[in-house]
C-alpha cells in the first residue's frame, strides 16, 4: 500500500494505492436502514461472490495532544474513532466506532473516488484538515480473498506532520 497526503483548501487529501490482481465490485441492493448494531445476529452469507475491494482511513474522534492512541481494533470506549470508508460497490461512508464490534454508519458521506486500472486501485479521500500530531491508520480489503469486516490489511498508527 502506498499512501500520499496533502493539505489544501482546509482539507486533508489522502490517496491510497495498492496492487490487486482482481477488480472486485458487485451490484448490491441499497444499504439497509437497520443499523448493524441493532441486529440480533449477523448471519454469514452463502454468496461468496459478494466481497468487494475497499479502503479506509481511521483517526481518533478527539484529538488531544499527548493522548494515548486508540486501539487499532476500531478504537475503544474511552478513545472512539472516525472511519472514512470507501468500497468499490457502495462508495464513501463515514463511520464511527468505540471498539471491536461497535462500528456504525453515520448516514453521512464524504468526497471520495476510486479507480481500478492496470491491476491497481487508486482511491482518493477528502477528509477534514487534521492537526499535526494526529495519529492515522489505513486499511484495504481484497474482495477476492473474501476480506470483510475485521479481515483486512491494515497499518499501524502513523502520525501526521
Protein Blocks (a to p, Z undefined) as FASTA:
>chain_A
ZZddddeehiacdddddddfbdcddddddddfbdfklpfbdcddfblklcccdddddddf
bdcehiacddfegpafklccddddddfklopaddddebehiaccehiacddddddeehia
cdddddddddehiacddddddfklopahjlccdddddddZZ
